[in-house]
Amino acid sequence: CVFAITSRSSFEEIDGFREQILRVKDEDKVPMVLCGNKCDLNDDRQVTTAEGGDKAKTFSCPFHETSAKARINVEESFYDLVREIRKATGGGPGKKSGGKKRAGCNLL
């Protein structure tokens, strides 16, 4: 899930987005990383780093402040998402699955 640190309303909408994802996936927990985007606009900040971190703790997921424009923590966020997916699916580096392969990627 992504919110803009410059928009309190986008941060407040995160709970609803997460609930919708859980409902659609029919799961109690899904692999997720919370990103507070636009960290390059710190002077316009409306959401603190601590608030983002606290929200991520309630979701039991990693948190990163990112900037797509300045390319800050974007790769790290994707790496953490891959780690979360591997934890959830029991996969890991170099681990081969038996039987049919099931491919897919859901980035919302």
Buried (B, 14 or more C-beta within 10 A) or exposed (E): BBBBBBBBEBBEEBEEBBEEBBEEEEEEEBBBBBBBBBBBBEEEBEBEBEBBBEBBEEBEBBBBBBBBEEEBBBEBBBBBBBBBBBEEEEEEEEEEEEEEEEEEEEEE
